[in-house]
Amino acid sequence: MTMRLKYNGMTRLQKIVPVLIVLAVSTLATGCRKDFLDREKLSVLNEEAIFSDSVYAIQYVNTRYSNLTYSWDPNRFGSGGLECAIDEAESALAPTGLQNIISGGALNPSNTDKNIWSTTYAQVRAINIFLRNRPVIPLSVENKMRCEGQLRFLRAWYYFTMLKHFGGFPIVGDTVFNETDKIDVPRSSYEECVNYIAAECDKAAGMLPLSYPNTTFPGEEYGRVTKGAALALKARALLYAASPLTNTQRADDPDHLVSYGNTDPDRWRIAAEANKAVIDMNAYSLYRGSTPFFYNLFLVYQPNDALPEQIFAYQTPSSERNSMLRETIMNPPSRGTRYIGTVSVFPLQELVDAFGMKNGLPITDPASGYSGIGDDMYKNRDPRFYYTVTFNGALRAFSGFSGDQPVRTYTGVIPAGNANETSANLDGIYKNNATRTGYYCYKMLSNTVIGGGSLLMRPGILIRYAEILLNAAEAYNEAYGPSEQIIGWLKDIRNRAGIEPGVDNMYGIRAGMNKEEMRAFIQAERRVELAFEEHRFWDVRRWKIASETENRDMHGMEITRAANGVFSYRLIVVRSHVFRDEMYFFPVPQTELTKSPSLKQNPGY
């Protein structure tokens, strides 16, 4: 990030990486003040000293970006995030890992994730401290407004994370509580929280630019919140609010903490218009830069002033170990990084079967050409499949060998030979630190990070244009039914994916669908397009279908190689998932209820 600031009559050039909290200023900045900002508790800092210094004030703003990904993080629960709590992936962790507690139906107020609550309110308090000191900060009116716009967005972002997990939360406004204050703020209703988030996004959008200069090089303004990001967050929140989980009346929710208290179809119209407003900005487009598009989308920085897909993204840490986290916990062991970690996040057969064929038809359609379980079951699939899942025979770079080599996930007779030919000893199902499902994750992983390879920087995409198109398609279908406009958005996504247009240029989209059929189609499309991006976990909840998708056995594919090289295939049960209706929301942590008696627990807990 780059900002030119007036400070004591002089101009300073600051380059700031928001998530890393790295500050590089000109030699006019004095290094002797570093310890002052290194203290952890803001309560012991001299606010006047911080906010009377433009350098410190800007650094303070950047620090507020530091927890953006705590819900999205692939390592949120130690080795695997929310994708391992649903029908996307299996974790290698013990049953005591929170993702396995969730998938086992054992979530309760004592073992729930407490970091969501504490992290959110730590950031909200810090943001409110900045707003309290806003009048004295020595920044230009324009820069001060941009700082406030960023912080209002970030407050809405953290609050929306609370909304997804718990429903209604305590809204503290701009209040700054001191350590000696008795804090006992009741939860606001779900509707009040949605309205607050939407209003904050609108305020932020009015203060923020469409884009920043110098975003093509990582580290210079990359990741700053824009007007488009603020409107996109609002659009996402309103889509959730219109969905069946909360757009309803519940007898067990008299205070309307997890529901509106009535069903209003007009909420779909409001969500549709909010998402269409982002589309109508004409500031974003699906990534079609370097091929393969869907793969490179997650590895290539895109400037936010040249029709990118990245509406809101952050720069991953410059620490090589942290930057290579995904490869460390997801790559097949034979393709591991130089860092040792527990390989986890193994895609389930349920996700594999969600991918249709290259002709756009689902594998359940007799006309799709799907061969069924066997040697050809991974052929001619939706091209997104090959950049989402690593399967037996998938080609990946292998250190020491030229060209991509097949990944071997089978068990049985492993032939002798070089490290490539015997790699099933490392990658095969049932091997130590290897796949539990017969698959490895590939989405967002670099094929060049193997052995001694490295990738210092990559984008972490939190909101992208394809999601907005799918949001709009869903909301418009629910509000008005199927239309050519909806089909056009879906065709754009499928065209970019590489699905064949077919003789009617419909990319496998069946003409003449009614609202219910289109709903199922959009839900299926979201599952494959947005896999491993922290959408599926919340989608099945807001659609209120988790009791169907989660209350079941989850499967993997056991492939056994005979001595003659012939493979046999067997569908195996990896884990049985249990879902209880109260788990559509997380329970409020017992520790918070103890501290604040005014808080009420969610229904069922």
BELLINSUL-V685842 format. One record per backbone hydrogen bond with DSSP energy under -1.0 kcal/mol. NH is the residue of the N-H (numbers start at 0). CO is the residue of the C=O. E is the energy in kcal/mol with one decimal. If there is no record, write none. Layout:
((NH | CO | E) (NH | CO | E))
This chain:
((2 | 13 | -1.4) (4 | 11 | -1.6) (6 | 9 | -3.0) (9 | 6 | -1.9) (11 | 4 | -1.9) (13 | 2 | -1.7) (14 | 23 | -2.0) (15 | 0 | -2.5) (16 | 21 | -1.3) (20 | 16 | -1.3) (21 | 16 | -1.4) (23 | 14 | -1.5) (28 | 25 | -2.2) (32 | 29 | -1.0) (33 | 30 | -1.5) (43 | 40 | -1.3) (44 | 41 | -1.9) (46 | 44 | -1.0) (49 | 45 | -1.8) (50 | 46 | -2.8) (51 | 47 | -1.1) (52 | 49 | -1.4) (56 | 52 | -2.5) (57 | 53 | -2.3) (58 | 54 | -2.3) (59 | 55 | -2.4) (60 | 56 | -1.8) (61 | 57 | -2.3) (62 | 58 | -1.9) (63 | 60 | -1.2) (64 | 61 | -1.6) (65 | 62 | -1.7) (67 | 64 | -1.7) (69 | 66 | -1.6) (72 | 68 | -2.7) (75 | 72 | -1.7) (76 | 79 | -1.4) (77 | 74 | -1.8) (83 | 80 | -1.7) (84 | 81 | -2.0) (88 | 82 | -1.9) (89 | 345 | -2.7) (96 | 93 | -2.3) (100 | 96 | -2.0) (101 | 97 | -2.6) (102 | 98 | -2.3) (103 | 99 | -1.5) (104 | 101 | -1.8) (105 | 100 | -2.6) (111 | 107 | -1.2) (117 | 113 | -1.9) (118 | 114 | -2.8) (119 | 115 | -2.1) (120 | 116 | -2.0) (121 | 117 | -1.7) (122 | 118 | -2.1) (123 | 119 | -2.7) (124 | 120 | -2.1) (125 | 121 | -1.8) (126 | 122 | -2.6) (127 | 123 | -2.4) (128 | 124 | -1.9) (129 | 125 | -1.7) (130 | 126 | -2.2) (131 | 127 | -2.0) (132 | 128 | -1.5) (135 | 132 | -1.4) (136 | 133 | -1.0) (138 | 136 | -2.2) (143 | 139 | -2.8) (144 | 140 | -2.1) (145 | 141 | -2.1) (146 | 142 | -2.2) (147 | 143 | -2.3) (148 | 144 | -2.6) (149 | 145 | -2.3) (150 | 146 | -2.2) (151 | 147 | -2.6) (152 | 148 | -2.0) (153 | 149 | -2.6) (154 | 150 | -2.5) (155 | 151 | -2.0) (156 | 152 | -2.7) (157 | 153 | -2.6) (158 | 154 | -2.2) (159 | 155 | -2.5) (160 | 156 | -1.8) (161 | 157 | -1.5) (162 | 158 | -2.5) (163 | 159 | -2.4) (164 | 160 | -1.7) (165 | 161 | -3.2) (166 | 162 | -1.4) (167 | 256 | -3.6) (174 | 171 | -2.0) (180 | 177 | -1.3) (187 | 168 | -2.1) (189 | 255 | -3.0) (192 | 188 | -2.1) (193 | 189 | -2.4) (194 | 190 | -2.6) (195 | 191 | -2.1) (196 | 192 | -2.4) (197 | 193 | -2.6) (198 | 194 | -2.4) (199 | 195 | -2.5) (200 | 196 | -2.3) (201 | 197 | -2.2) (202 | 198 | -2.4) (203 | 199 | -2.6) (204 | 200 | -2.8) (205 | 201 | -1.7) (206 | 203 | -1.5) (207 | 203 | -1.1) (219 | 216 | -2.0) (223 | 220 | -1.7) (226 | 208 | -2.5) (229 | 225 | -1.9) (230 | 226 | -2.3) (231 | 227 | -2.2) (232 | 228 | -2.4) (233 | 229 | -1.9) (234 | 230 | -2.1) (235 | 231 | -2.3) (236 | 232 | -2.5) (237 | 233 | -2.4) (238 | 234 | -1.6) (239 | 235 | -2.2) (240 | 236 | -2.2) (241 | 237 | -1.6) (242 | 239 | -1.0) (244 | 541 | -2.2) (245 | 242 | -1.1) (246 | 242 | -2.6) (247 | 245 | -2.3) (252 | 249 | -1.3) (255 | 252 | -1.7) (259 | 245 | -2.6) (260 | 247 | -2.2) (266 | 263 | -2.0) (267 | 264 | -1.6) (269 | 265 | -2.1) (270 | 266 | -2.2) (271 | 267 | -2.7) (272 | 268 | -2.6) (273 | 269 | -1.9) (274 | 270 | -2.1) (275 | 271 | -2.5) (276 | 272 | -1.8) (278 | 274 | -1.7) (279 | 275 | -2.9) (281 | 278 | -1.8) (284 | 307 | -2.0) (295 | 291 | -2.7) (296 | 292 | -2.1) (297 | 294 | -1.1) (298 | 295 | -1.8) (299 | 295 | -1.7) (305 | 302 | -1.0) (310 | 308 | -1.1) (310 | 462 | -1.6) (311 | 462 | -2.2) (313 | 459 | -2.3) (315 | 457 | -2.2) (322 | 318 | -2.8) (323 | 319 | -1.7) (324 | 321 | -1.5) (327 | 323 | -2.2) (328 | 324 | -2.3) (329 | 325 | -1.1) (330 | 326 | -2.1) (334 | 331 | -2.3) (335 | 332 | -1.5) (343 | 328 | -3.9) (345 | 89 | -2.8) (347 | 87 | -2.4) (348 | 554 | -2.8) (351 | 347 | -1.9) (352 | 348 | -2.9) (354 | 351 | -1.1) (356 | 360 | -2.5) (357 | 379 | -2.9) (359 | 356 | -2.3) (364 | 361 | -1.9) (367 | 364 | -2.4) (376 | 373 | -1.6) (378 | 375 | -1.7) (381 | 355 | -2.3) (384 | 381 | -2.6) (387 | 384 | -1.5) (388 | 384 | -2.5) (389 | 439 | -3.7) (392 | 406 | -3.4) (393 | 390 | -2.4) (395 | 404 | -2.8) (400 | 397 | -2.2) (404 | 395 | -3.1) (406 | 393 | -2.7) (410 | 558 | -2.8) (412 | 560 | -2.9) (421 | 417 | -1.9) (422 | 419 | -1.4) (424 | 421 | -2.4) (425 | 422 | -1.8) (426 | 422 | -2.8) (427 | 423 | -1.9) (428 | 408 | -2.4) (429 | 434 | -1.2) (430 | 427 | -2.0) (433 | 430 | -1.6) (439 | 389 | -2.4) (441 | 387 | -2.5) (442 | 387 | -1.4) (444 | 441 | -2.1) (449 | 447 | -1.6) (450 | 335 | -2.1) (452 | 449 | -3.0) (459 | 313 | -2.8) (461 | 311 | -2.5) (462 | 311 | -2.0) (464 | 308 | -2.1) (467 | 463 | -1.3) (468 | 464 | -2.3) (469 | 465 | -2.1) (470 | 466 | -3.1) (471 | 467 | -2.8) (472 | 468 | -2.4) (473 | 469 | -2.4) (474 | 470 | -2.7) (475 | 471 | -2.9) (476 | 472 | -2.0) (477 | 473 | -2.3) (478 | 474 | -2.2) (479 | 475 | -3.1) (480 | 476 | -1.4) (486 | 482 | -2.1) (487 | 483 | -2.5) (488 | 484 | -1.9) (489 | 485 | -2.2) (490 | 486 | -2.7) (491 | 487 | -1.9) (492 | 488 | -1.7) (493 | 489 | -2.4) (494 | 490 | -2.7) (495 | 491 | -2.0) (496 | 492 | -1.6) (498 | 493 | -2.0) (499 | 357 | -2.8) (504 | 501 | -1.4) (505 | 500 | -1.0) (506 | 500 | -2.0) (508 | 505 | -2.2) (517 | 513 | -2.7) (518 | 514 | -2.4) (519 | 515 | -2.0) (520 | 516 | -2.1) (521 | 517 | -2.8) (522 | 518 | -2.4) (523 | 519 | -2.1) (524 | 520 | -2.3) (525 | 521 | -2.6) (526 | 522 | -1.6) (527 | 523 | -1.4) (528 | 524 | -2.5) (529 | 525 | -2.2) (532 | 529 | -1.6) (538 | 534 | -3.1) (539 | 535 | -2.3) (541 | 537 | -3.0) (542 | 538 | -2.5) (543 | 540 | -1.0) (544 | 539 | -2.5) (545 | 539 | -1.3) (547 | 544 | -1.7) (548 | 544 | -2.3) (549 | 545 | -2.6) (551 | 549 | -2.1) (553 | 574 | -3.2) (555 | 571 | -2.2) (556 | 436 | -3.3) (557 | 569 | -2.8) (559 | 567 | -2.4) (560 | 410 | -3.0) (561 | 565 | -2.8) (564 | 561 | -2.0) (567 | 559 | -2.2) (569 | 557 | -2.0) (571 | 555 | -2.2) (573 | 553 | -3.4) (574 | 553 | -1.2) (576 | 551 | -2.8) (577 | 102 | -3.1) (582 | 579 | -2.1) (583 | 580 | -1.6) (584 | 581 | -1.4) (585 | 164 | -3.7) (589 | 108 | -2.5) (592 | 588 | -1.7) (593 | 589 | -2.2) (594 | 590 | -1.6) (595 | 591 | -2.4) (598 | 595 | -2.0) (604 | 601 | -1.6))
